Amino acid sequence: MPWSTSGVVIFIVLWIVALIPTLEPRAFVRQMRKPIYFTPVALSVLALVGAFWSDAPWDARLHAVGPTTKLFVLPLLLFHFARTARGVWVLIAFLISGALLMLASWIVGFVPTLTLKW
C-alpha cells in the first residue's frame, strides 16, 4: 500500500491555501503558546541549529533538515481540528489507519510472499 508523498504534499498545500482565509490570527497565536502547538516548531528549529553545527557539506545539511519542515503543518492541523466537532473522528481514523498499516507491515515482515510487488 504505497502512499504517494508528492500527492500528500500537493494536497497539504491546497489545504493550507484553503485554511488561511479561515484562520483567526489572535486565536492561533494564543494556541501557539501551548506546548502541543509549539513543540513541532521547536523540533524543526532544533534540527536547523543542528545543521549549522554539523561539519557536513551544505547540501547534506539542508537535505537532513528537509523532512523536519513537515512538522510545521502540525500546529495548523491541531488548530483546525480543535475547532471542529469531528476532531475526535479524525484522530480515531488516523489511529486506525496507522494500526492497519503497521499490521500490514508486520504481516509482510513475517510472510514476505504477501507483498504487493509483482
C-alpha positions in Angstrom: 0.0 0.0 0.0 2.3 2.8 -1.1 1.2 6.3 -0.3 2.4 8.9 -2.7 4.4 11.5 -0.8 4.2 14.1 -3.6 0.4 13.7 -3.6 0.2 14.3 0.1 2.4 17.4 -0.2 0.2 18.7 -3.0 -3.0 18.2 -1.0 -1.4 19.7 2.1 -0.5 22.8 0.2 -4.0 23.1 -1.2 -5.5 22.6 2.3 -3.2 25.3 3.7 -4.3 27.7 0.9 -8.0 26.9 1.8 -7.3 27.2 5.6 -5.5 30.6 5.6 -8.7 32.7 5.0 -10.5 31.0 7.9 -7.6 31.4 10.3 -8.2 33.6 13.2 -4.7 35.2 13.9 -5.3 36.1 17.6 -6.7 32.7 18.4 -3.9 30.9 16.6 -1.2 32.9 18.4 -2.9 32.2 21.7 -2.9 28.5 20.9 0.7 28.5 19.8 1.6 29.3 23.5 0.6 25.7 24.4 3.3 23.1 24.3 1.5 20.8 22.0 1.4 23.5 19.4 5.0 24.9 19.6 6.8 21.6 20.1 6.8 20.7 16.4 8.2 24.1 15.6 10.8 23.8 18.3 11.9 20.4 16.9 12.3 21.9 13.4 14.3 24.8 14.9 16.5 22.3 16.8 17.1 20.4 13.5 18.1 23.7 11.8 20.5 24.5 14.7 22.0 21.0 14.4 22.5 21.7 10.6 24.6 24.8 11.5 26.5 22.7 14.0 27.3 19.9 11.5 30.6 19.5 9.6 28.8 18.0 6.6 28.5 19.9 3.2 25.6 22.4 3.0 23.6 20.3 0.6 23.7 17.3 3.0 22.8 19.6 5.9 19.8 21.1 4.1 18.8 17.6 2.9 18.8 16.4 6.5 16.7 19.4 7.7 14.1 18.9 4.8 11.9 16.2 6.4 11.5 18.2 9.6 9.9 21.1 7.8 6.8 18.9 7.5 6.4 19.3 11.3 5.3 22.9 10.6 1.9 21.6 9.4 1.1 20.0 12.8 0.1 23.3 14.6 -2.2 24.1 11.7 -3.8 20.6 11.8 -4.2 20.8 15.6 -5.7 24.3 15.4 -8.1 23.3 12.6 -9.4 20.1 14.1 -9.6 21.6 17.6 -12.3 23.9 16.2 -14.3 21.2 14.5 -16.8 18.8 16.0 -15.2 15.9 14.1 -11.7 16.2 15.6 -12.1 13.1 17.6 -13.3 11.2 14.4 -10.2 12.3 12.6 -8.0 11.2 15.5 -9.7 7.8 15.6 -9.4 7.4 11.8 -5.7 8.3 11.9 -5.0 5.8 14.7 -6.9 3.0 12.9 -5.1 3.7 9.6 -1.8 3.7 11.3 -2.5 0.5 13.2 -3.7 -1.2 9.9 -0.6 0.0 8.1 1.6 -1.3 11.0 -0.2 -4.6 10.9 0.3 -4.9 7.2 4.0 -4.3 7.5 4.3 -6.8 10.3 2.5 -9.4 8.2 4.7 -8.8 5.2 7.7 -8.9 7.6 6.8 -12.4 8.7 5.4 -13.7 5.3 7.3 -11.9 2.5 5.3 -13.6 -0.2 2.3 -11.4 0.7 3.9 -8.2 -0.7 2.1 -6.3 -3.4 5.2 -6.4 -5.7 4.9 -8.5 -8.9 
